[in-house]
Amino acid sequence: MTRVVFPVATREPLVSMASPDSEPIIDTLQCSKKSDYKIEDNIPPPPRRVGASKYPFPDMKPGQSFFIPNGKLKTILASSQSYRNSQKQKGNIVSFASRPWVQESKDGGREVRTPGVRCWRMK
């Protein structure tokens, strides 16, 4: 048995096969109805998750920076922006700058280069 399903948004059928020798069945997709959901009152939302920051933003003063070995620039940009926005709501003005960075160090006389991200507090 072949089953042909016509999605609501398009006119092209979706075909599913029960057996290769049977005729197609034409059907539409089944969507859940609004009445399938039960509405409930007086259930409190879960508490906000407030935890310690993974990065040292609260401890930084203007001009200080930290390095994240093998860090991703998008991740640190999003984290610093989130911290900046939370401080802005409290009336504090802070700003950060983050750039890809290669940390150079010496290990037993040989030079080691570690790629990552460095974040500076500007204000």
VMD Tcl script that draws the C-alpha trace (Angstrom):
set ca {
  {0.00 0.00 0.00}
  {1.33 3.42 -0.95}
  {0.27 6.40 1.11}
  {0.33 9.88 -0.42}
  {0.23 12.76 2.05}
  {-0.47 16.34 0.98}
  {1.13 18.76 3.47}
  {-0.99 21.75 4.40}
  {1.57 24.35 3.22}
  {2.31 22.83 -0.21}
  {0.45 21.06 -3.01}
  {3.14 18.43 -3.55}
  {2.31 15.01 -2.12}
  {4.49 13.06 0.28}
  {4.43 9.34 -0.52}
  {4.95 6.51 1.94}
  {5.02 2.88 0.83}
  {3.43 0.03 2.77}
  {4.06 -2.45 -0.05}
  {5.23 -1.87 -3.63}
  {2.18 -3.54 -5.30}
  {-0.64 -1.65 -3.58}
  {-2.50 1.50 -4.61}
  {-1.66 4.93 -3.14}
  {-3.72 6.38 -0.33}
  {-4.13 10.15 -0.50}
  {-4.27 11.90 2.87}
  {-3.43 15.19 4.53}
  {-1.02 15.70 7.43}
  {-2.55 15.36 10.85}
  {-2.05 18.46 13.02}
  {-2.81 18.59 16.71}
  {-5.96 20.47 17.55}
  {-6.16 23.28 20.08}
  {-8.54 21.19 22.15}
  {-5.81 18.56 22.67}
  {-4.05 20.80 25.20}
  {-5.25 21.29 28.73}
  {-5.05 24.86 30.09}
  {-4.09 25.03 33.76}
  {-4.14 27.87 36.29}
  {-1.97 28.73 39.31}
  {1.18 26.83 38.32}
  {4.21 28.96 39.23}
  {7.02 29.36 36.68}
  {10.39 27.81 37.51}
  {12.86 30.08 39.35}
  {15.40 32.04 37.31}
  {18.74 30.39 36.99}
  {21.30 32.75 38.43}
  {24.78 31.36 38.61}
  {28.38 32.38 38.71}
  {29.77 33.60 35.41}
  {32.14 31.34 33.54}
  {34.25 34.42 32.77}
  {35.65 37.00 35.24}
  {33.62 40.02 34.01}
  {32.51 41.18 37.51}
  {36.12 41.13 38.82}
  {37.60 43.18 35.96}
  {38.55 46.84 36.08}
  {38.98 49.05 32.98}
  {42.23 48.21 31.20}
  {42.35 44.59 32.39}
  {42.00 41.59 30.10}
  {41.91 37.80 30.15}
  {42.81 35.10 27.63}
  {40.72 32.07 26.68}
  {42.85 29.36 25.08}
  {41.14 27.74 22.08}
  {38.14 30.00 22.75}
  {35.53 31.01 20.19}
  {35.11 34.70 19.47}
  {31.31 34.45 19.05}
  {30.96 32.83 22.48}
  {32.92 35.49 24.35}
  {31.20 38.29 22.41}
  {27.77 36.93 23.40}
  {28.81 36.45 27.04}
  {30.31 39.93 27.37}
  {27.25 41.49 25.72}
  {24.96 39.64 28.12}
  {26.98 40.89 31.12}
  {27.00 44.42 29.69}
  {23.21 44.37 29.26}
  {22.64 43.10 32.80}
  {24.83 45.91 34.16}
  {23.07 48.48 31.98}
  {19.74 47.50 33.59}
  {21.34 48.28 36.98}
  {22.54 51.66 35.71}
  {26.22 50.68 35.34}
  {28.04 51.37 32.08}
  {30.62 48.76 31.10}
  {32.06 47.82 27.71}
  {34.31 45.09 26.41}
  {36.41 44.42 23.33}
  {37.32 40.90 22.20}
  {39.71 39.82 19.46}
  {41.26 36.59 18.18}
  {44.64 36.28 19.90}
  {47.72 34.06 19.80}
  {49.32 33.70 23.24}
  {53.07 33.21 23.05}
  {54.98 31.59 25.92}
  {58.20 29.69 26.58}
  {58.17 26.01 27.60}
  {61.59 24.61 28.36}
  {63.34 26.96 25.97}
  {60.98 26.42 23.07}
  {58.32 28.89 21.98}
  {54.68 27.81 22.30}
  {51.89 29.60 20.42}
  {48.34 29.02 21.68}
  {45.44 30.39 19.62}
  {42.39 31.75 21.41}
  {40.49 34.92 22.28}
  {41.46 37.86 24.48}
  {38.82 40.07 26.09}
  {39.51 43.56 27.46}
  {37.32 45.69 29.69}
  {37.18 49.16 28.17}
  {34.90 51.07 30.60}
}
mol new
graphics top color blue
foreach p $ca { graphics top sphere $p radius 0.5 }
foreach p [lrange $ca 0 end-1] q [lrange $ca 1 end] { graphics top cylinder $p $q radius 0.2 }
display resetview
